[in-house]
Amino acid sequence: MAKSKKITPGLWSEEEIELLKRLFPSGREKEIVEQTGRTLAAVRQRAYTIGIKTTKSRSWSEEELKLLKKL
């Protein structure tokens, strides 16, 4: 899917909010990033701000586990 252009940086359109509400709970963050052109951090922050939680649990990646073992 093609990225949509943001008209006003920082402000989220109603369409983007609806997309976030529909896709974020199932862990489809990257799809939101692709469709909105926003960063992953921006998507996660907006979801947190409006109280949307994901229902998908995330496991540690191999790289994250290696980093943790070094600590």
N, C-alpha and C positions, 0 to 999 in steps of 0.2 A: 504494500500500500504506500502511496505517496504521502510525504509529510505535508501537513497543512501549515500555512504561514501564520504566525501569530501577528495579530494586528497591534496589540498593546502588550509589550513585555510586562510580565508580572500579573496581569489581570487574566482571569480564566473566564472563558465564555460559558454560557449555559450548556452548550453542546459538549464542551470539554468536561464539565462537571458531570454531566450525565454519563459520558464515556467512562470517566473515573469510577463513578458509582457502580456501573455495570461490570467493568472488567477487573478492577483492583481486588475485590474480595476473593476472586479465584486465582490470584497471583499472576495476572497477565500484565504486569508492569511494563515490560518491554514493548508490548503491543500499543500501550498508551503512549509511550515515548515515540514510537514510530508514527503514530497517527497525529500527534499534537506537535511534534518537533521540540518538545520540552526535554530537559535533562531528567535522568532517573531520580536524582536528588529532588528536583522540583516536583515530580509526580508523587514521590513518597511524602514530601513535606506537606503538599496540599491535601493528600489523603489523611494524614495525621491531623492537620488543622481542622478539617471538617468532620473528623471522627470516624473515618472509614477504616476498618481493620480487615486484614487478609485472613481467610480461613485456611489457607495453604501453609503448612509448616515447611520451613526451609532447613535443609541439612547443611552442615559445614562442607565447603569444597575441600579437595585435597590440598590446595595451596594454603587455605586458611588453617587447616589442621597442622600443616608443616610449620607455619608461622607461629601458631600457638605453642607448639612443642619447643620452639627455640626460646620462648619467654621463660 
